[in-house]
Amino acid sequence: MKNLMERSYMEQEIISDELYKSLFDQLVSGFFIIRFVIDGNNETDAIILKANQAYCNQVGMKKDELEGRMYKKVFKKHRNDLFEQFVKVEKSGKPFIAKEYSRQIDKMIKLSVYRFGSGMVAVITDDISQQEKAESALMQNEKRFRNLYNHMIAGVTINRIIRHTPSETTAIVRDVNPAFEKIMAKSASEIIQNELSVVYPVCDSKLVKQMIRSTSRGENYETEVYAKDDDKYFQLTAFPLDKNHFVMTTQDISFVRKESLASRHLASIVESSEDAIYSVSLNGTIETWNNASERFYGYKEKEIVGKDVSILSHDFNHDKHMALIGEVMKGKKLTNLELIQLTKKGKKVPVYLSKSPIYDERGKITGVSDIVKDISGIKKREMELIRARDKSEKAAQLKTAFLQNVSHEIRTPMNSILGFADILKNRINDEQHLKYLQTIEQSGKLLIDLIDDILDISRIDTGDLTIEKSVFNLNDLLVEIKSRFVGIKDKNGKAFIEFDLILPDSKQKSFIKTDRQRLQQILDNLVSNAFKYTIKGSVQFGYRQYKDELMFFVKDTGIGIEKKHLGKIFERFMRVQEENQEVFRGTGLGLSITKGLVEKLGGKIWCDSWLGEGSTFYFTLPFDTNVRPETDNSTQIQVEDNVPDLSGKTILIAEDDSYSFMMMKVMLEPTGAKIVHAADGETAIQIYTNEPIHLAMLDIRLPKKDGYEIIKYIRKKNKSLPVIAQTAYALQEEKQKSLDAGFNAHLAKPVTSSTLYSTINKVLKNKLD
């Protein structure tokens, strides 16, 4: 019985040992047992007692290469710190788990170390290389995801779905990226663990529920919202993460939305524009076509898109259009190019063409925008204006020509009227008769002045008033004007009025470059008016010198002008002193002409006045301190109006008006000269050819040959003969024309004996000199 029991125990142990061995070898994990010993060097080592097949496979060795061998000899490159942990486990009984990379097998091994009785430990090893790789890949992916998450432009929230009831749901924010913090202007700590609809008001509870419904079905949800407080548009996109979470992205699309609105607005403007607008590619083909283009050219969009742009032009071929496109590609804008365009029916239409570059989002020029404006109406109005202007100019020229003719026709009879009146003044002693003659002279002069004023106004209007600037001594001119008006005021019964000339420096020679005759005309008008409206007191005139201008003034102590009338005094025919019209006669044109002349000379004119106290007229003219004459001609030739002694001389008078000739003959009788008369140009030439002539006086407008033809003939024969033009043509340019033609002097009708004598004396003195 005892033997049977022992045998049974032995069989059980064998079975148990076999079972243990079978399980030991079939373990998936590696397994080995070591027992610690002291080696010959008195150092701790261990004998490998057992190693299963899985461990052998892990380390790439056979059992007999492991079992019964010393651990440190088998694993020569073992980790001392790891072996020390084996020792600690045996002593403490506390398990130890570690990871070790095996260079021998290039694998990562997980070690689980347990105490296995006295002096022994058991080590379980697992190959975790694949697990490590997966974990490493997962960590890398998580790192990349987090990096992407943190650097996304769009705001991102991860939200947990809270289901209170099947119909009552909300979302709690679990995580946010920095972009969402920036959008909200809040930190993550202020957002996380709060309801999404509370921290992000544009995403209200209704919208959150819609997101939850869609993501719970595994669908994405997308919408646009407007943040009124920030005036921004956002695109929200929600997609499922798992059954309890969804992700929401927030993208600021304000710029895109506003660009889209602007594009639609622009497109609406383009389509509703009255101007033809189309785009052209860089190779010259038409790409877009608005409604106005269809109306203007007659082509429908499908007919014209893809065609060369030169099809629209009458005077521009493909190469010329490409040249324009080349200019636009340089970034230039071409505006209002005047071209002729062709419609589908071949009609030629004048247009303004403007070209500007079309840029893509990177700023690259991708095409050209053409705007075509029909200017047919403008051209029509231009032609109408040109015709009206030409008609007006022609009418003005006709008016001027008519007035010049009237002036000529009036001056001719006035010449004999005033001339004989002048002659009679020196031959009549009766005071009453002298008054009659004076009345004739004054009335005649008023008539001549009226004609001259009307002519000046007409010429100012038409722009025909010529300005001839020269350098002269201003002080000398003003002295001459004063001297002349001293005689005039005395003759007109105003000798009691003081008359003063005020100069910056009476000894200084002040040179100015302007039109001498026009400046004299301006001052004559103003000084004449001052005397006319001054009953007592004084008249002063002169100028002050500034850096680049002269300011002239004419001051009187006359009746003055009311302030309310000062703005009207330079208007034509304006007579503000209506209650005095019978006392102060005049045309009402003088100040208007004066203003026109001042402005022609580059200045301005104004007036200060007080009713009952007098007036001061001011005007300016440009002044250059560096102006100097080429020669000092300030010393004027003094010419007397004494009767010249022409005894033994022959004077040829060419005059077709018998009364004017009779007057001239009477005036010249005291000279002792022989007078010969020619009533036409041909007779004048014959007389000159056949008789010795010492002085010729020629009318300009003569029958058969005019005065210019006569002087031309004379100058071919004789360069030095004194010849005077005595004519009813009184304009400055007519005077200059006479001098340019070869006349020595120009005597405008009506002629007085004093002007006749002084002109003859001047001509003869120049010839003698």
Secondary structure by P-SEA (a helix, b strand, c coil): caaaaaaaaaaaaaaaaaaaaaaaaaccbbbbbbbbbbccccbbbbbbccccaaaaaaaccccccccccccccccccccaaaaaaaaaaaaacbbbbbbbbbccccbbbbbbbbbccccbbbbbbbbaaaaaaaaaaaaaaaaaaaaaaaaccbbbbbbbbbbccccccbbbbccccaaaaaaaccccccccccccccccccccaaaaaaaaaaaaacbbbbbccccccccbbbbbbbbbccccbbbbbbbbaaaaaaaaaaaaaaaaaaaaccccccccccccccccccaaaaaacccccccccccccccccccccaaaaaaaaaaaaacccccccbbbbbcccbbbbbbbbbbbbbbcccccccbbbbbbbbaaaaaaaaaaaaaaaaaaaaaaaaaaaaaaaaaaaaaaaaaaaaaaaaaaaaccccaaaaaaaaaaaaaaaaaaaaaaaaaaaaaaaaccbbbbbbbccaaaaaaaaaaaaaaaaaaaccccbbbbbbcccccccccccccaaaaaaaaaaaaaaaaaaccccbbbbbccccccbbbbbbbccccccccccccccccccccccccccccccccccaaaaaaaaaaaacccccccccccccbbbbbbbbbbccccccccccccccccccccccccbbbbbbcccaaaaaaaaaaaccccbbbbbbccaaaaaaaaacccccbbbbbcccccccaaaaaaaaaacccccbbbbbcccccaaaaaaaaaacccccccccccaaaaaaaaaaaaaaaac
